[in-house]
């Protein structure tokens, strides 16, 4: 048997023996801390190397002096290796504890402050100074941070939705109570024969019923949008047809209010949309602009193409929207004023929320910004491939 084979057998046998003892120790430590297990693994590794070296040195018949030198070197190297294992185990344990805390607080209120990348012991999202965190723990920490941010956003959306629903219930209850009370009073007056002008009463009753019907229709449409039950029947429709329909439908309201309504279609583009739903959205925008524009003011409807999208814009002369309210324009039941004064053709404040729901169902976007003398609503729709 050659010397090399003999050295391999002796060194390997000694290392295997220590390794088996290390495995037994790990089994005995099942359920204990990660720090203790890491230290045990490090110690077993160091002792396996030392045992292999010493066993081989003993078999080589070295002098006592040379064997002592080998022994001192192995002990010194082993002590250094074990000393390095201590901060490693401590760092991994700290990272594990930080991740455990983050997981425990992930779904609690208030939302937990995301732990930095690498370890929770650092204030900035950077790896630990000593470089002890593993790549896996670092990646897991980043995932937890992202998940926490998404949960916080989800909770905020839920709060906003719940708040808008409560406001909607309160405001719709008020808006329904007012015309219903008027209807009851007028019906009783007609029934008792005390109405001095029955024709005027009938006209008022019809207007109140039309307003209630419009509110119910808006509520039904909003419920379909929120429930994801809005089914679109898509067809290619020229922008010119959508603008013409909206302008013709809103022209009586504009004339009654003394508002100049105009339109300008600058592109022959056609979009793939549901004609009924998108026409409703555009009509809501135009009617909203007319209601908020004073007499002798103007409302302009425009259709153009920009950045590969079809753009439908409605510009009014309302005087502008306060900056604090720009982000709330498309919220459910928002009217721009805390007063809930009934007015003809006014709904429950759902018109713009319905616009956003319909446009987003078409994979489009809608926004509003202030311009000189008023504000401008823009609907951007994707242009279908030819």
C-alpha positions as YAML, in Angstrom:
chain: A
units: angstrom
residues:
- id: 1
  name: UNK
  ca: [0.00, 0.00, 0.00]
- id: 2
  name: UNK
  ca: [1.41, 3.37, -1.00]
- id: 3
  name: UNK
  ca: [2.07, 6.14, 1.49]
- id: 4
  name: UNK
  ca: [-0.53, 8.40, -0.17]
- id: 5
  name: UNK
  ca: [-3.29, 5.81, 0.18]
- id: 6
  name: UNK
  ca: [-2.30, 5.18, 3.77]
- id: 7
  name: UNK
  ca: [-2.40, 8.90, 4.59]
- id: 8
  name: UNK
  ca: [-5.81, 9.23, 2.96]
- id: 9
  name: UNK
  ca: [-7.18, 6.29, 4.91]
- id: 10
  name: UNK
  ca: [-5.81, 7.46, 8.26]
- id: 11
  name: UNK
  ca: [-6.79, 11.13, 7.81]
- id: 12
  name: UNK
  ca: [-10.17, 10.27, 6.35]
- id: 13
  name: UNK
  ca: [-10.92, 7.73, 9.06]
- id: 14
  name: UNK
  ca: [-10.13, 10.17, 11.84]
- id: 15
  name: UNK
  ca: [-12.21, 12.91, 10.18]
- id: 16
  name: UNK
  ca: [-15.14, 10.54, 9.60]
- id: 17
  name: UNK
  ca: [-15.08, 9.46, 13.22]
- id: 18
  name: UNK
  ca: [-15.27, 13.04, 14.43]
- id: 19
  name: UNK
  ca: [-17.94, 13.80, 11.81]
- id: 20
  name: UNK
  ca: [-20.13, 10.95, 13.06]
- id: 21
  name: UNK
  ca: [-19.82, 12.30, 16.60]
- id: 22
  name: UNK
  ca: [-20.78, 15.71, 15.29]
- id: 23
  name: UNK
  ca: [-23.94, 14.30, 13.64]
- id: 24
  name: UNK
  ca: [-24.87, 12.57, 16.88]
- id: 25
  name: UNK
  ca: [-24.41, 15.86, 18.71]
- id: 26
  name: UNK
  ca: [-26.63, 17.69, 16.19]
- id: 27
  name: UNK
  ca: [-29.38, 15.10, 16.65]
- id: 28
  name: UNK
  ca: [-29.15, 15.58, 20.38]
- id: 29
  name: UNK
  ca: [-29.45, 19.33, 19.89]
- id: 30
  name: UNK
  ca: [-32.65, 19.09, 17.82]
- id: 31
  name: UNK
  ca: [-34.98, 21.92, 18.73]
- id: 32
  name: UNK
  ca: [-32.21, 24.04, 20.22]
- id: 33
  name: UNK
  ca: [-31.06, 27.46, 19.00]
- id: 34
  name: UNK
  ca: [-29.44, 28.08, 15.62]
- id: 35
  name: UNK
  ca: [-26.43, 29.64, 17.37]
- id: 36
  name: UNK
  ca: [-25.65, 26.44, 19.27]
- id: 37
  name: UNK
  ca: [-26.08, 24.28, 16.20]
- id: 38
  name: UNK
  ca: [-23.80, 26.50, 14.10]
- id: 39
  name: UNK
  ca: [-21.17, 26.45, 16.80]
- id: 40
  name: UNK
  ca: [-21.44, 22.64, 16.98]
- id: 41
  name: UNK
  ca: [-21.02, 22.31, 13.21]
- id: 42
  name: UNK
  ca: [-18.00, 24.61, 13.29]
- id: 43
  name: UNK
  ca: [-16.43, 22.70, 16.17]
- id: 44
  name: UNK
  ca: [-17.01, 19.34, 14.48]
- id: 45
  name: UNK
  ca: [-15.41, 20.63, 11.29]
- id: 46
  name: UNK
  ca: [-12.37, 21.99, 13.10]
- id: 47
  name: UNK
  ca: [-11.94, 18.83, 15.21]
- id: 48
  name: UNK
  ca: [-12.28, 16.65, 12.10]
- id: 49
  name: UNK
  ca: [-9.41, 18.50, 10.43]
- id: 50
  name: UNK
  ca: [-7.30, 18.44, 13.58]
- id: 51
  name: UNK
  ca: [-7.95, 14.72, 14.14]
- id: 52
  name: UNK
  ca: [-7.03, 13.91, 10.55]
- id: 53
  name: UNK
  ca: [-3.82, 15.92, 10.71]
- id: 54
  name: UNK
  ca: [-2.75, 14.53, 14.09]
- id: 55
  name: UNK
  ca: [-3.61, 10.94, 13.12]
- id: 56
  name: UNK
  ca: [-1.58, 11.23, 9.94]
- id: 57
  name: UNK
  ca: [1.32, 12.93, 11.75]
- id: 58
  name: UNK
  ca: [1.37, 10.18, 14.38]
- id: 59
  name: UNK
  ca: [1.46, 7.51, 11.69]
- id: 60
  name: UNK
  ca: [4.37, 9.22, 9.96]
- id: 61
  name: UNK
  ca: [6.66, 8.55, 12.97]
- id: 62
  name: UNK
  ca: [7.63, 12.17, 13.37]
- id: 63
  name: UNK
  ca: [9.94, 13.18, 16.15]
- id: 64
  name: UNK
  ca: [8.42, 14.37, 19.38]
- id: 65
  name: UNK
  ca: [9.50, 17.90, 18.56]
- id: 66
  name: UNK
  ca: [7.96, 17.86, 15.08]
- id: 67
  name: UNK
  ca: [4.78, 16.26, 16.38]
- id: 68
  name: UNK
  ca: [4.56, 18.94, 19.08]
- id: 69
  name: UNK
  ca: [4.91, 21.66, 16.44]
- id: 70
  name: UNK
  ca: [2.10, 20.09, 14.38]
- id: 71
  name: UNK
  ca: [-0.03, 19.81, 17.50]
- id: 72
  name: UNK
  ca: [0.50, 23.47, 18.43]
- id: 73
  name: UNK
  ca: [-0.30, 24.61, 14.89]
- id: 74
  name: UNK
  ca: [-3.51, 22.54, 14.79]
- id: 75
  name: UNK
  ca: [-4.67, 23.81, 18.18]
- id: 76
  name: UNK
  ca: [-3.94, 27.41, 17.26]
- id: 77
  name: UNK
  ca: [-5.75, 27.10, 13.94]
- id: 78
  name: UNK
  ca: [-8.67, 25.36, 15.63]
- id: 79
  name: UNK
  ca: [-9.01, 28.07, 18.27]
- id: 80
  name: UNK
  ca: [-9.01, 30.78, 15.61]
- id: 81
  name: UNK
  ca: [-11.60, 28.90, 13.54]
- id: 82
  name: UNK
  ca: [-13.86, 28.43, 16.56]
- id: 83
  name: UNK
  ca: [-13.44, 32.09, 17.49]
- id: 84
  name: UNK
  ca: [-14.61, 33.02, 13.98]
- id: 85
  name: UNK
  ca: [-17.62, 30.72, 14.37]
- id: 86
  name: UNK
  ca: [-18.90, 32.61, 17.43]
- id: 87
  name: UNK
  ca: [-19.71, 35.96, 15.69]
- id: 88
  name: UNK
  ca: [-21.01, 34.05, 12.68]
- id: 89
  name: UNK
  ca: [-23.49, 32.15, 14.83]
- id: 90
  name: UNK
  ca: [-24.40, 35.32, 16.72]
- id: 91
  name: UNK
  ca: [-25.00, 37.27, 13.52]
- id: 92
  name: UNK
  ca: [-27.17, 34.57, 11.93]
- id: 93
  name: UNK
  ca: [-29.13, 34.25, 15.17]
- id: 94
  name: UNK
  ca: [-29.73, 38.00, 15.28]
- id: 95
  name: UNK
  ca: [-30.88, 38.00, 11.66]
- id: 96
  name: UNK
  ca: [-33.18, 35.06, 12.36]
- id: 97
  name: UNK
  ca: [-34.64, 36.82, 15.39]
- id: 98
  name: UNK
  ca: [-35.22, 39.99, 13.37]
- id: 99
  name: UNK
  ca: [-37.00, 38.06, 10.64]
- id: 100
  name: UNK
  ca: [-39.11, 36.24, 13.21]
- id: 101
  name: UNK
  ca: [-40.13, 39.57, 14.75]
- id: 102
  name: UNK
  ca: [-40.93, 40.97, 11.32]
- id: 103
  name: UNK
  ca: [-43.10, 37.96, 10.50]
- id: 104
  name: UNK
  ca: [-44.91, 38.26, 13.83]
- id: 105
  name: UNK
  ca: [-45.69, 41.93, 13.22]
- id: 106
  name: UNK
  ca: [-46.43, 41.60, 9.50]
- id: 107
  name: UNK
  ca: [-50.21, 41.62, 9.78]
- id: 108
  name: UNK
  ca: [-50.58, 43.69, 12.93]
- id: 109
  name: UNK
  ca: [-51.74, 47.29, 13.30]
- id: 110
  name: UNK
  ca: [-50.09, 49.67, 13.06]
- id: 111
  name: UNK
  ca: [-48.04, 48.36, 10.21]
- id: 112
  name: UNK
  ca: [-44.60, 47.35, 11.34]
- id: 113
  name: UNK
  ca: [-41.57, 49.33, 10.32]
- id: 114
  name: UNK
  ca: [-39.84, 47.17, 7.71]
- id: 115
  name: UNK
  ca: [-36.52, 45.74, 8.82]
- id: 116
  name: UNK
  ca: [-33.48, 46.84, 6.86]
- id: 117
  name: UNK
  ca: [-31.95, 44.62, 4.28]
- id: 118
  name: UNK
  ca: [-29.70, 42.15, 6.07]
- id: 119
  name: UNK
  ca: [-30.56, 42.64, 9.73]
- id: 120
  name: UNK
  ca: [-32.83, 44.59, 12.02]
- id: 121
  name: UNK
  ca: [-29.92, 45.90, 14.06]
- id: 122
  name: UNK
  ca: [-29.13, 48.58, 11.48]
- id: 123
  name: UNK
  ca: [-31.15, 51.72, 10.93]
- id: 124
  name: UNK
  ca: [-30.43, 51.99, 7.21]
- id: 125
  name: UNK
  ca: [-31.42, 49.39, 4.58]
- id: 126
  name: UNK
  ca: [-27.87, 48.15, 4.02]
- id: 127
  name: UNK
  ca: [-26.04, 44.88, 4.72]
- id: 128
  name: UNK
  ca: [-24.52, 44.39, 8.19]
- id: 129
  name: UNK
  ca: [-21.13, 45.98, 8.69]
- id: 130
  name: UNK
  ca: [-19.52, 42.69, 9.59]
- id: 131
  name: UNK
  ca: [-20.91, 40.94, 6.53]
- id: 132
  name: UNK
  ca: [-22.53, 38.18, 8.60]
- id: 133
  name: UNK
  ca: [-25.95, 38.04, 6.96]
- id: 134
  name: UNK
  ca: [-26.40, 35.33, 4.34]
- id: 135
  name: UNK
  ca: [-27.68, 36.07, 0.87]
- id: 136
  name: UNK
  ca: [-30.83, 34.05, 1.58]
- id: 137
  name: UNK
  ca: [-31.64, 36.01, 4.74]
- id: 138
  name: UNK
  ca: [-30.92, 39.26, 2.95]
- id: 139
  name: UNK
  ca: [-33.27, 38.33, 0.11]
- id: 140
  name: UNK
  ca: [-35.95, 37.21, 2.55]
- id: 141
  name: UNK
  ca: [-35.66, 40.51, 4.39]
- id: 142
  name: UNK
  ca: [-36.19, 42.43, 1.16]
- id: 143
  name: UNK
  ca: [-39.22, 40.31, 0.35]
- id: 144
  name: UNK
  ca: [-40.66, 41.01, 3.80]
- id: 145
  name: UNK
  ca: [-40.12, 44.73, 3.30]
- id: 146
  name: UNK
  ca: [-41.95, 44.61, -0.04]
- id: 147
  name: UNK
  ca: [-44.76, 42.51, 1.42]
- id: 148
  name: UNK
  ca: [-45.17, 44.89, 4.35]
- id: 149
  name: UNK
  ca: [-45.42, 47.86, 1.99]
- id: 150
  name: UNK
  ca: [-48.06, 46.08, -0.07]
- id: 151
  name: UNK
  ca: [-50.04, 45.19, 3.04]
- id: 152
  name: UNK
  ca: [-49.90, 48.80, 4.21]
- id: 153
  name: UNK
  ca: [-51.15, 49.99, 0.81]
- id: 154
  name: UNK
  ca: [-53.90, 47.36, 0.86]
- id: 155
  name: UNK
  ca: [-55.01, 48.41, 4.33]
- id: 156
  name: UNK
  ca: [-55.07, 52.06, 3.26]
- id: 157
  name: UNK
  ca: [-57.17, 51.20, 0.21]
- id: 158
  name: UNK
  ca: [-59.56, 49.23, 2.42]
- id: 159
  name: UNK
  ca: [-59.87, 52.17, 4.81]
- id: 160
  name: UNK
  ca: [-60.52, 54.58, 1.96]
- id: 161
  name: UNK
  ca: [-63.08, 52.23, 0.42]
- id: 162
  name: UNK
  ca: [-64.84, 51.70, 3.75]
- id: 163
  name: UNK
  ca: [-64.81, 55.45, 4.40]
- id: 164
  name: UNK
  ca: [-66.30, 56.18, 0.98]
- id: 165
  name: UNK
  ca: [-68.95, 53.51, 1.49]
- id: 166
  name: UNK
  ca: [-70.00, 55.00, 4.82]
- id: 167
  name: UNK
  ca: [-70.14, 58.47, 3.27]
- id: 168
  name: UNK
  ca: [-72.12, 57.10, 0.33]
- id: 169
  name: UNK
  ca: [-74.71, 55.44, 2.57]
- id: 170
  name: UNK
  ca: [-75.10, 58.62, 4.64]
- id: 171
  name: UNK
  ca: [-75.27, 60.95, 1.65]
- id: 172
  name: UNK
  ca: [-77.55, 58.76, -0.45]
- id: 173
  name: UNK
  ca: [-79.89, 58.39, 2.52]
- id: 174
  name: UNK
  ca: [-80.07, 62.19, 2.72]
- id: 175
  name: UNK
  ca: [-80.46, 62.59, -1.02]
- id: 176
  name: UNK
  ca: [-83.28, 60.04, -1.11]
- id: 177
  name: UNK
  ca: [-85.06, 61.46, 1.91]
- id: 178
  name: UNK
  ca: [-85.36, 64.96, 0.43]
- id: 179
  name: UNK
  ca: [-87.17, 64.12, -2.84]
- id: 180
  name: UNK
  ca: [-89.26, 61.43, -1.13]
- id: 181
  name: UNK
  ca: [-90.47, 63.97, 1.44]
- id: 182
  name: UNK
  ca: [-91.32, 66.39, -1.35]
- id: 183
  name: UNK
  ca: [-93.15, 63.66, -3.29]
- id: 184
  name: UNK
  ca: [-95.20, 62.74, -0.23]
- id: 185
  name: UNK
  ca: [-96.12, 66.37, 0.45]
- id: 186
  name: UNK
  ca: [-97.15, 67.01, -3.15]
- id: 187
  name: UNK
  ca: [-99.10, 63.74, -3.37]
- id: 188
  name: UNK
  ca: [-100.97, 64.58, -0.15]
- id: 189
  name: UNK
  ca: [-101.73, 68.09, -1.45]
- id: 190
  name: UNK
  ca: [-103.14, 66.64, -4.70]
- id: 191
  name: UNK
  ca: [-105.06, 63.98, -2.79]
- id: 192
  name: UNK
  ca: [-106.63, 66.55, -0.44]
- id: 193
  name: UNK
  ca: [-107.45, 68.90, -3.30]
- id: 194
  name: UNK
  ca: [-105.51, 71.82, -1.81]
- id: 195
  name: UNK
  ca: [-103.00, 72.14, -4.64]
- id: 196
  name: UNK
  ca: [-103.47, 75.55, -6.26]
- id: 197
  name: UNK
  ca: [-101.59, 74.54, -9.44]
- id: 198
  name: UNK
  ca: [-101.93, 70.76, -10.03]
- id: 199
  name: UNK
  ca: [-99.99, 70.94, -13.32]
- id: 200
  name: UNK
  ca: [-96.96, 72.43, -11.59]
- id: 201
  name: UNK
  ca: [-97.19, 69.74, -8.91]
- id: 202
  name: UNK
  ca: [-97.26, 67.03, -11.55]
- id: 203
  name: UNK
  ca: [-94.21, 68.53, -13.20]
- id: 204
  name: UNK
  ca: [-92.35, 68.64, -9.89]
- id: 205
  name: UNK
  ca: [-93.31, 65.03, -9.17]
- id: 206
  name: UNK
  ca: [-92.02, 63.91, -12.55]
- id: 207
  name: UNK
  ca: [-88.73, 65.77, -12.05]
- id: 208
  name: UNK
  ca: [-88.30, 64.22, -8.59]
- id: 209
  name: UNK
  ca: [-89.02, 60.76, -9.96]
- id: 210
  name: UNK
  ca: [-86.52, 61.30, -12.78]
- id: 211
  name: UNK
  ca: [-83.89, 62.35, -10.25]
- id: 212
  name: UNK
  ca: [-84.56, 59.31, -8.08]
- id: 213
  name: UNK
  ca: [-84.42, 57.04, -11.12]
- id: 214
  name: UNK
  ca: [-81.07, 58.56, -12.10]
- id: 215
  name: UNK
  ca: [-79.69, 58.01, -8.60]
- id: 216
  name: UNK
  ca: [-80.83, 54.38, -8.58]
- id: 217
  name: UNK
  ca: [-79.30, 53.87, -12.03]
- id: 218
  name: UNK
  ca: [-75.99, 55.34, -10.84]
- id: 219
  name: UNK
  ca: [-76.00, 53.15, -7.73]
- id: 220
  name: UNK
  ca: [-76.65, 50.05, -9.84]
- id: 221
  name: UNK
  ca: [-73.83, 50.96, -12.25]
- id: 222
  name: UNK
  ca: [-71.44, 51.62, -9.36]
- id: 223
  name: UNK
  ca: [-72.30, 48.29, -7.74]
- id: 224
  name: UNK
  ca: [-71.57, 46.49, -11.03]
- id: 225
  name: UNK
  ca: [-68.21, 48.20, -11.31]
- id: 226
  name: UNK
  ca: [-67.21, 47.41, -7.71]
- id: 227
  name: UNK
  ca: [-68.38, 43.80, -8.04]
- id: 228
  name: UNK
  ca: [-66.43, 43.32, -11.27]
- id: 229
  name: UNK
  ca: [-69.69, 42.50, -13.06]
- id: 230
  name: UNK
  ca: [-69.32, 45.15, -15.76]
- id: 231
  name: UNK
  ca: [-69.43, 43.22, -19.04]
- id: 232
  name: UNK
  ca: [-68.20, 45.08, -22.11]
- id: 233
  name: UNK
  ca: [-69.45, 44.51, -25.65]
- id: 234
  name: UNK
  ca: [-66.49, 45.82, -27.60]
- id: 235
  name: UNK
  ca: [-66.72, 47.31, -31.07]
- id: 236
  name: UNK
  ca: [-64.66, 49.74, -33.16]
- id: 237
  name: UNK
  ca: [-66.17, 53.19, -32.73]
- id: 238
  name: UNK
  ca: [-64.83, 56.44, -34.25]
- id: 239
  name: UNK
  ca: [-64.04, 59.13, -31.72]
- id: 240
  name: UNK
  ca: [-66.15, 61.50, -33.76]
- id: 241
  name: UNK
  ca: [-69.29, 59.42, -33.04]
- id: 242
  name: UNK
  ca: [-68.60, 59.34, -29.28]
- id: 243
  name: UNK
  ca: [-68.10, 63.11, -29.13]
- id: 244
  name: UNK
  ca: [-71.17, 63.88, -31.25]
- id: 245
  name: UNK
  ca: [-73.39, 61.66, -29.09]
- id: 246
  name: UNK
  ca: [-72.17, 63.25, -25.86]
- id: 247
  name: UNK
  ca: [-72.57, 66.79, -27.19]
- id: 248
  name: UNK
  ca: [-76.06, 66.18, -28.60]
- id: 249
  name: UNK
  ca: [-77.19, 64.54, -25.36]
- id: 250
  name: UNK
  ca: [-75.89, 67.38, -23.17]
- id: 251
  name: UNK
  ca: [-76.96, 70.25, -25.44]
- id: 252
  name: UNK
  ca: [-80.39, 70.76, -23.76]
- id: 253
  name: UNK
  ca: [-78.74, 71.07, -20.35]
- id: 254
  name: UNK
  ca: [-76.17, 73.52, -21.74]
- id: 255
  name: UNK
  ca: [-78.89, 75.68, -23.31]
- id: 256
  name: UNK
  ca: [-80.94, 75.66, -20.11]
- id: 257
  name: UNK
  ca: [-77.95, 76.89, -18.14]
- id: 258
  name: UNK
  ca: [-76.74, 79.38, -20.73]
- id: 259
  name: UNK
  ca: [-73.45, 77.51, -21.29]
- id: 260
  name: UNK
  ca: [-71.77, 77.43, -24.69]
- id: 261
  name: UNK
  ca: [-71.01, 73.80, -25.62]
- id: 262
  name: UNK
  ca: [-68.53, 73.14, -28.43]
- id: 263
  name: UNK
  ca: [-66.56, 70.20, -29.78]
- id: 264
  name: UNK
  ca: [-63.44, 69.64, -31.85]
- id: 265
  name: UNK
  ca: [-62.39, 66.23, -33.22]
- id: 266
  name: UNK
  ca: [-58.86, 66.39, -34.59]
- id: 267
  name: UNK
  ca: [-58.34, 62.75, -35.51]
- id: 268
  name: UNK
  ca: [-60.19, 60.10, -37.52]
- id: 269
  name: UNK
  ca: [-59.13, 57.45, -34.99]
- id: 270
  name: UNK
  ca: [-61.47, 54.66, -33.96]
- id: 271
  name: UNK
  ca: [-61.20, 52.90, -30.61]
- id: 272
  name: UNK
  ca: [-62.33, 49.43, -29.57]
- id: 273
  name: UNK
  ca: [-64.76, 50.12, -26.74]
- id: 274
  name: UNK
  ca: [-68.24, 49.40, -25.47]
- id: 275
  name: UNK
  ca: [-70.17, 52.26, -27.16]
- id: 276
  name: UNK
  ca: [-72.90, 52.37, -24.54]
- id: 277
  name: UNK
  ca: [-70.61, 52.41, -21.49]
- id: 278
  name: UNK
  ca: [-67.99, 54.80, -22.85]
- id: 279
  name: UNK
  ca: [-70.70, 57.14, -24.15]
- id: 280
  name: UNK
  ca: [-72.11, 57.19, -20.64]
- id: 281
  name: UNK
  ca: [-68.70, 58.05, -19.19]
- id: 282
  name: UNK
  ca: [-68.16, 60.90, -21.66]
- id: 283
  name: UNK
  ca: [-71.70, 62.18, -21.13]
- id: 284
  name: UNK
  ca: [-71.11, 62.21, -17.36]
- id: 285
  name: UNK
  ca: [-67.98, 64.31, -17.86]
- id: 286
  name: UNK
  ca: [-69.75, 66.79, -20.14]
- id: 287
  name: UNK
  ca: [-72.80, 67.07, -17.86]
- id: 288
  name: UNK
  ca: [-70.56, 67.54, -14.84]
- id: 289
  name: UNK
  ca: [-68.64, 70.30, -16.64]
- id: 290
  name: UNK
  ca: [-71.87, 72.08, -17.63]
- id: 291
  name: UNK
  ca: [-73.29, 71.94, -14.08]
- id: 292
  name: UNK
  ca: [-70.16, 73.55, -12.64]
- id: 293
  name: UNK
  ca: [-69.75, 76.20, -15.34]
- id: 294
  name: UNK
  ca: [-71.51, 79.53, -14.71]
- id: 295
  name: UNK
  ca: [-73.87, 81.10, -17.22]
- id: 296
  name: UNK
  ca: [-72.13, 82.65, -20.24]
- id: 297
  name: UNK
  ca: [-69.28, 80.22, -19.67]
- id: 298
  name: UNK
  ca: [-68.16, 77.55, -22.13]
- id: 299
  name: UNK
  ca: [-67.47, 73.82, -22.14]
- id: 300
  name: UNK
  ca: [-65.23, 72.38, -24.84]
- id: 301
  name: UNK
  ca: [-65.01, 68.71, -25.83]
- id: 302
  name: UNK
  ca: [-61.93, 67.61, -27.74]
- id: 303
  name: UNK
  ca: [-60.72, 64.36, -29.31]
- id: 304
  name: UNK
  ca: [-57.05, 63.97, -30.27]
- id: 305
  name: UNK
  ca: [-54.27, 61.40, -30.52]
- id: 306
  name: UNK
  ca: [-51.25, 61.65, -28.24]
- id: 307
  name: UNK
  ca: [-48.37, 59.25, -27.50]
- id: 308
  name: UNK
  ca: [-50.14, 56.37, -29.19]
- id: 309
  name: UNK
  ca: [-53.37, 56.87, -27.22]
- id: 310
  name: UNK
  ca: [-56.76, 58.29, -28.09]
- id: 311
  name: UNK
  ca: [-57.49, 61.27, -25.84]
- id: 312
  name: UNK
  ca: [-60.96, 62.57, -25.04]
- id: 313
  name: UNK
  ca: [-60.81, 65.87, -23.13]
- id: 314
  name: UNK
  ca: [-63.51, 68.01, -21.52]
- id: 315
  name: UNK
  ca: [-62.54, 71.55, -20.49]
- id: 316
  name: UNK
  ca: [-64.90, 73.71, -18.43]
- id: 317
  name: UNK
  ca: [-64.94, 77.19, -16.87]
- id: 318
  name: UNK
  ca: [-65.65, 76.16, -13.27]
- id: 319
  name: UNK
  ca: [-62.85, 78.31, -11.89]
- id: 320
  name: UNK
  ca: [-60.66, 75.37, -10.92]
- id: 321
  name: UNK
  ca: [-60.62, 72.72, -8.21]
- id: 322
  name: UNK
  ca: [-58.75, 73.25, -4.93]
- id: 323
  name: UNK
  ca: [-55.45, 71.40, -4.93]
- id: 324
  name: UNK
  ca: [-56.45, 69.45, -1.81]
- id: 325
  name: UNK
  ca: [-59.50, 68.08, -3.65]
- id: 326
  name: UNK
  ca: [-57.86, 67.10, -6.94]
- id: 327
  name: UNK
  ca: [-57.05, 63.62, -5.64]
- id: 328
  name: UNK
  ca: [-60.64, 63.13, -4.42]
- id: 329
  name: UNK
  ca: [-62.47, 64.10, -7.59]
- id: 330
  name: UNK
  ca: [-63.09, 60.50, -8.66]
- id: 331
  name: UNK
  ca: [-64.01, 59.21, -5.20]
- id: 332
  name: UNK
  ca: [-67.46, 57.79, -4.59]
- id: 333
  name: UNK
  ca: [-70.01, 60.42, -3.46]
- id: 334
  name: UNK
  ca: [-67.58, 63.35, -3.89]
- id: 335
  name: UNK
  ca: [-69.30, 66.55, -5.06]
- id: 336
  name: UNK
  ca: [-66.71, 69.20, -4.32]
- id: 337
  name: UNK
  ca: [-68.85, 70.73, -1.60]
- id: 338
  name: UNK
  ca: [-70.07, 69.45, 1.77]
- id: 339
  name: UNK
  ca: [-73.56, 70.72, 1.01]
- id: 340
  name: UNK
  ca: [-76.01, 68.13, -0.34]
- id: 341
  name: UNK
  ca: [-78.35, 70.60, -2.01]
- id: 342
  name: UNK
  ca: [-80.67, 68.85, -4.47]
- id: 343
  name: UNK
  ca: [-80.59, 70.10, -8.02]
- id: 344
  name: UNK
  ca: [-82.06, 68.88, -11.29]
- id: 345
  name: UNK
  ca: [-80.07, 66.11, -12.99]
- id: 346
  name: UNK
  ca: [-77.71, 65.88, -10.01]
- id: 347
  name: UNK
  ca: [-77.11, 62.36, -8.77]
- id: 348
  name: UNK
  ca: [-75.54, 61.05, -5.61]
- id: 349
  name: UNK
  ca: [-72.04, 62.19, -6.54]
- id: 350
  name: UNK
  ca: [-71.29, 58.95, -8.40]
- id: 351
  name: UNK
  ca: [-70.85, 60.35, -11.91]
- id: 352
  name: UNK
  ca: [-67.08, 60.78, -11.85]
- id: 353
  name: UNK
  ca: [-66.55, 57.53, -9.92]
- id: 354
  name: UNK
  ca: [-68.52, 55.76, -12.65]
- id: 355
  name: UNK
  ca: [-66.37, 57.47, -15.27]
- id: 356
  name: UNK
  ca: [-63.20, 56.14, -13.69]
- id: 357
  name: UNK
  ca: [-64.65, 52.63, -13.35]
- id: 358
  name: UNK
  ca: [-65.74, 52.51, -16.99]
- id: 359
  name: UNK
  ca: [-62.47, 53.94, -18.33]
- id: 360
  name: UNK
  ca: [-60.34, 51.56, -16.26]
- id: 361
  name: UNK
  ca: [-62.50, 48.66, -17.48]
- id: 362
  name: UNK
  ca: [-61.36, 49.66, -20.99]
- id: 363
  name: UNK
  ca: [-57.69, 49.57, -19.83]
- id: 364
  name: UNK
  ca: [-57.60, 53.36, -20.01]
- id: 365
  name: UNK
  ca: [-56.82, 56.21, -17.63]
- id: 366
  name: UNK
  ca: [-58.66, 59.33, -16.56]
- id: 367
  name: UNK
  ca: [-57.35, 62.34, -14.66]
- id: 368
  name: UNK
  ca: [-58.05, 66.00, -14.06]
- id: 369
  name: UNK
  ca: [-55.91, 69.10, -13.80]
- id: 370
  name: UNK
  ca: [-56.56, 72.78, -13.38]
- id: 371
  name: UNK
  ca: [-56.25, 75.11, -16.37]
- id: 372
  name: UNK
  ca: [-56.79, 78.83, -16.77]
- id: 373
  name: UNK
  ca: [-60.34, 79.59, -15.68]
- id: 374
  name: UNK
  ca: [-61.38, 76.00, -15.02]
- id: 375
  name: UNK
  ca: [-60.27, 72.41, -15.16]
- id: 376
  name: UNK
  ca: [-59.63, 69.80, -17.82]
- id: 377
  name: UNK
  ca: [-60.65, 66.13, -17.63]
- id: 378
  name: UNK
  ca: [-58.75, 63.77, -19.92]
- id: 379
  name: UNK
  ca: [-59.60, 60.18, -20.84]
- id: 380
  name: UNK
  ca: [-56.77, 58.21, -22.46]
- id: 381
  name: UNK
  ca: [-57.67, 55.01, -24.27]
- id: 382
  name: UNK
  ca: [-55.38, 52.50, -26.01]
- id: 383
  name: UNK
  ca: [-55.56, 52.53, -29.78]
- id: 384
  name: UNK
  ca: [-56.29, 49.06, -31.20]
- id: 385
  name: UNK
  ca: [-53.81, 47.52, -33.62]
- id: 386
  name: UNK
  ca: [-54.92, 47.66, -37.24]
...
